[in-house]
Amino acid sequence: MTSMLKILLKNGTGRYATRLYPAEAREPFAKNRADLSFDPGCCRLCKTCSRKCPTGAIEVDKENRTWKRDVFSCVFCGDCIEACPKSCLSFVARPPLPQKHHQQAVVYATVPERSKK
Amino acid sequence: MTVSVIPVGPQHPVFLEPFQLKLVVEDEVVSEALPRFGYVHRGLEALVVSKDFRQMTRVAERICGICSAIHGMTYCRAIEKLLGITPPPRAQMLRLVWSELHRMHSHLLWLGLFAEAMGFESLFMQIFRIRETVMDILEQTTGNRVIISVNVIGGVRRDLDAEGADGIRRALKKVAGDLERIRPVLVDDYSVRKRTEEKGILAKERAYELGAVGPVLRASGISQDIRRTGYGAYGELDFEPVVESGGDCQARCKVRYRELFQSMDLIRSGLDRLSDGEIQTKSKEKPEGEILVRSEQPRGEVVYYIRADGSKHLQRLRIRTPTFANMAALMDLLPGLDLADVPLVTLSLDPCIACTER
């Protein structure tokens, strides 16, 4: 009994184990997989990311030149990042803010037209 | 004498996952127990026919949150054997480090829940505080807290730099100190001993006959650990399975507590022996043939059976999880127990229903 009492006394006099979030927030770790960023500028619409995605969260439309990701389906495994031949995808360490509307849970990007060489 | 049938679960404060025990009770003493499963069946094994074998790695990781790294690793090992490739030594050692970190966080979670099942809330909080350090290491080195998604077919996805390795060593030192501090509470405390000693005794012979696995088997005095077969990088490291002889709840608690220190030793020696080089062996082949692979999970032996026909989809995936193997032992333990001890004894086997039902 005394051994637990010692631990409790130490906890009572030591610093807090928790933070007063959101007033005091911890910096995210550098390698955190909190969000996925997509750079439409370098995308060639090759659909590799969409084929590799285990949950089918990514949809690529070649005709309309759009790239779409369903945030709720994405499991942040990173298969698309490894597969992308142009390295357009990367993880973002900071988690995104909560969304107000459900529609915003889908990330759309229009890939710009490229001049033919 | 009044005989009544009491359903425990599927929603019960002690069982965190839905599974039901129908207890036939004669005046507060259990005379028969019948388990009922199927509440969280997700049909993950059947997904092999619709998902690519590489995508299935992500599914295998999600069979269970607590031992996801080991599920992923076992699946990858099976496919690697079918493909005839060997991951580089660095990748194998990194897999070992992350698997052992997973074992640590699983055992800490169990210790916390065990304390909570006894009604010892402050000890539960204390253990979860220690667990948070391990979770932070996982997040720092892999990017995720629970489902770390580092295993890929042919190796691992993330590398560990010298700074990360030092961070792990520093954090483990802190964890070891914190664990030493709670040792007297778990082992010597009067009320904890009253609640756990000589409760749910599984004799050595009975444990062997019923095919118990993992810490439950080791707590009954049988020295068996699949890691000793030397899969992955475990063959390079020297260790002995943690064995206790009591066979009761206290022995199972001690085995898991001591395994935490064993895991820390394995991680430290793994980090010391980390060789330089590649972390992935690439292969464009498709798996073909049949394979059976075993690994040691925090709860015991997990068996993966895979049959493939050379296409991108596997034909069959079958998993036998440690909780299922321990269920026969649980059904043997419950008759004769007081009703008040049933939740604690059931929890002492560390049931993982998500694994069992897949």
Chai-1 contact restraints between the chains, C-beta under 6 A:
chainA,res_idxA,chainB,res_idxB,connection_type,confidence,min_distance_angstrom,max_distance_angstrom,comment,restraint_id
A,S3,B,P184,contact,1.0,0.0,6.0,A-B,restraint_1
A,S3,B,V185,contact,1.0,0.0,6.0,A-B,restraint_2
A,M4,B,V185,contact,1.0,0.0,6.0,A-B,restraint_3
A,A17,B,R129,contact,1.0,0.0,6.0,A-B,restraint_4
A,F29,B,E139,contact,1.0,0.0,6.0,A-B,restraint_5
A,F29,B,Q140,contact,1.0,0.0,6.0,A-B,restraint_6
A,K31,B,G143,contact,1.0,0.0,6.0,A-B,restraint_7
A,N32,B,G143,contact,1.0,0.0,6.0,A-B,restraint_8
A,R33,B,G143,contact,1.0,0.0,6.0,A-B,restraint_9
A,R33,B,N144,contact,1.0,0.0,6.0,A-B,restraint_10
A,P54,B,Q55,contact,1.0,0.0,6.0,A-B,restraint_11
A,P54,B,R58,contact,1.0,0.0,6.0,A-B,restraint_12
A,C77,B,R58,contact,1.0,0.0,6.0,A-B,restraint_13
A,C77,B,S149,contact,1.0,0.0,6.0,A-B,restraint_14
